[in-house]
C-alpha cells in the first residue's frame, strides 16, 4: 500500500519570497518557501513574472495545460491560470510558483474539496 496522506486542516498558508537575493547563475530566479502549518515546501519563481504581495484565494481546479487538477490562485489582477505546479528552472514558469518535488506534494497536504486563503509576501 502507498503512503497515506492526511490533509492539514484549516492551517495558515503563506508564500514567502526572497526577492532581495540574486542568484549568481540565474538572475531571474527567486527562491522562497510555501508554509502550510509546520510544513515547508521550497518554491521557485521567475522574477520577470511575479505577481503582487497580498491575500489570495487558492482553489483546486482543472488545468487544460497540465491535463490535471492544480491549486490555482484567484483574484490576481490582470492574471489568470496562475497555478502551483512542478518545475526546476525559471523557463518553466511565466508567473506560476514552481514546487520542488512537484504538485503531488501539495495535493497531499491540502483538502482538495476546500478553498484556502494564502498570504503572499516578499522579504
Buried (B, 14 or more C-beta within 10 A) or exposed (E): EEEEEEBBEEBEBBBBBBBEEEBEEBEBBBBBBBBBEEBEBEBBBBBEBBBEBEEBEBBBBEBEEEEEBBBBBEEBEEBEBBBBBBBEEBEEBEBBBBBEEEBEBBBBBBBEEEEBEBBBEBE
